[in-house]
Amino acid sequence: MHSKWTVQEVFQSVKHDWGSIDIIVHSIEECPEVLAFEAGRRQGIRVNTISAGPQRILGGKLSVFIDRMIEYSATNAPLKKELKEVGNTAAFLSSPLASAITGAVIHVDNGLNAMGAGNCCCMFDDLHF
């Protein structure tokens, strides 16, 4: 059975029901390990996650936050790459070259993850969610 939910619909549903997207963010970090173990052991399926950093895919109240995160990333991140790098990583992970990689979270965020920057940064002080 295949789900017909889009990422946007899942986001909106979680935000509506739980009031926050934190559960989605934390799931991105934790679920691949559990799913990789279970799916790998039972069916030989690999499960990996790409954490792409801030992207312009969300609307509504969070768009100002996303715009600021994108601006912060572009100004401060160690690398200056394009969104296509996320696609390249997905292509690699789905290729035979990554056949032994499972349960991984691959950060394709220009090094923003390594900087430890987040909503504690002063540029986000005036945002209210």
Long-range contacts (C-beta under 8 A, 24 or more apart in sequence): 7-57, 8-57, 8-58, 11-58, 20-129, 21-62, 28-105, 29-105, 32-102, 32-103, 32-104, 32-105, 33-103, 35-103, 36-102, 36-103, 36-104, 37-103, 40-102, 40-103, 46-93, 46-98, 46-99, 46-101, 46-102, 47-102, 47-103, 48-93, 48-98, 48-101, 48-102, 48-103, 48-104, 48-105, 48-106, 49-104, 49-105, 49-106, 50-86, 50-89, 50-90, 50-93, 50-105, 50-106, 50-108, 51-105, 51-106, 51-107, 51-108, 51-109, 51-113, 52-83, 52-86, 52-108, 52-109, 53-77, 53-107, 53-108, 53-109, 53-110, 53-112, 53-113, 54-109, 54-112, 55-83, 55-86, 61-129, 62-129, 64-127, 65-119, 65-124, 65-127, 65-129, 68-123, 68-124, 68-127, 72-112, 72-117, 72-121, 72-123, 73-109, 73-110, 73-112, 76-112, 76-115, 76-117, 77-109, 77-110, 77-111, 77-112, 77-115, 78-110, 78-111, 78-114, 78-115, 79-110, 79-111, 80-110, 81-108, 81-110
